[in-house]
């Protein structure tokens, strides 16, 4: 008896582009990046579960460090509260291409519909992160 060998899920093509932009923004900001298992302290943070795709999708945490730099990481299965302590925290479930458009400055928000979102802190936090990501 053999087990079903399902092919591994592929990542959405936008994922690599998103992570390249995030990596460049973090490098430009000069912020010291915490170790992968270290808790992040941030002024503004957004988690993006890029699950609106048929492909495998990551959960990203993008944040502003206390010294004003940009940081990011892929999140695993851990509870968000165990990973980040942020003054302003929001999140959503966008398509990876929506995240890419947001990072490139083409959309004001990463989520579908490009509206302000359902919670007051959504727009405020996204605006601050977008401003810092596009600077430089």
N, C-alpha and C positions, 0 to 999 in steps of 0.2 A: 504494500500500500504506500503510495507516495503523496506527499502534501502538495497542495496547489502552489505553484510558484508564480505569484502575481508579479508583474513588472513593477519596479520601483516608480514612485510618482516623480514626475519631473517638475522643476521649478518654473514658474512663470518667467519669461525672458526679462521682464521689468525688474525682477528681484536683484539681479547683479548690478544693474544700473543704479537702482536706489542705494544699494550698499556702497557703491563707488562714490556717489555724491556725499553720503553720510561720512564715509572715511575721510574724504577730502575736507569736508567742513570741520570735522574734529581735529584734523591735523592743522588746518589754518588757524583754528581758535587757540591752539597752544595749551589747551587744558590738559591737566594730568588725568589720564584715563584710569579708573579703578580696575583692579583685577576682575576676571570674569565671575568669581564667586563672591566678590565684595559688594556690599550694599551701597547704593548710589544715593547721595544727598543732593537735591536739586531745587532750584527755584521754580522752574517750569518743566513739566514732563508730559509726554504723550505716548501711550502704547497704541500700536497699530497692528491689529490682527488682520493681516492681509489675506483673509479667507474667502473673499468674493471672487474666487477663481476656481477653475477645474483642476489646476495644478497644485502641487505641494506648496504650502504657504508658511512663511515665518511670522513670528510675532516680534515686532521691533519696539524697543524703548528708545525714544529720542529725548534728550534732556539738556537743560542749561545748568551748568555747574555753578556752585556758589561764587566762583571767581569770574563768572560771565562767559565761560567757554561752552562749547558744544560737545556732547558725548552721545554715544549710542551703543546699543548691543542687541543681539538677538536673544530673546527670552526662551527659556526651556519650559518645562512643565511647572515651574515654581510659582507660588502665589505672588502676585504683584506686590503686595504689602511687604513681602520678605525681601524684595529686590530694590525697591525705591522708596525714599521718603521725600516727597515734593510738596512745596507750598501750594502749587497749582498743578493739578493732575487731571488729565482727561484721556479719552481713548475712543476708538471706534473700529469698525470692521470694513475697511475700504478694499478696493481692488488694488493690486500692486501698481497698475498703470495710473490710478488716481493718486497714489502716493508719489509716484514719479512726477506727475504733472504739478503737484503741490510743491515738491522740492525744486522744480525748475522755475517756479513762479508763474505757471500757466493757470493754476487754480488757486483760489484763496484758502481752500480747505481740502484735506485729503479724502474726505468721504464723498460718496456719490451724491449727486444733486447740487453740489457746490454751495449749499445753503449754510447758514450759521450753526446748525446742529440743534439738538434738543435741550442742551444744558447751557446756562450762562457762561460757565468757565470754558466751554469748548472754544468759542471764538477768541476769547482773550488769550488763552494758552497757545492756540494755533497761530494767532497773529504774532505773538512774541517769538515763538520758535521759528516761524517762517522768516521774520525780519532778521534774526541772527543767522539763519542758514544761508540766506541770500546775500548777506553782507560779505563782500570779498569774492 
